[in-house]
Each structure stands twice: as C-alpha cells, then as structure tokens.
Amino acid sequence: MDVEIGIQNMGRTVSFTTDKTAEEIVEAINTAVESGQNANIVDSKGRHILIPGKTLGYAIVGSETSHPVGFGALG
C-alpha cells in the first residue's frame, strides 16, 4: 500500500510503502487525529513512521502496490 502524508507547516511530504491494508492505515490515522497523539505505522522495510495527529495536513492512502517484473512488451 502506498501512503503519502502531508504535515502542516512542512514543505515536503512523507511517502512510504507498507504491507498494512488501507483500512488499517485509515484507522491508525483517524485514531491519531481524534486523540491528538502520534500514529505509528510500520513500512514495508520494518521502519516505524510516526505521524503527528495534531499537525496532520492530509493523507493519501493508495491502492495495493504491485511489483511488475520486466520492461513490458517490446516490439
């Protein structure tokens, strides 16, 4: 799952890929925003991404990540 997070007063976005489902990501972000705490999401490399619920600007939760192999049809 591809995720892009925008944080208030920060010019760059935080983008990462996780093995969690869209529902799990949305639930973690909603809980963080409602409680004003951090959301702790583990990315596909095992790193912990802490998202501040108090200053979250937006979140884009994408579709399942596919890993295509090769360069497609040539010819």
Secondary structure, DSSP 4 states (H G I P E B T S, - for coil): -EEEEEETT-SS-EEEE-SS-HHHHHHHHHHHHHHTSEEEEE-TTS-EEEEETTSEEEEEE-PPP----S-----
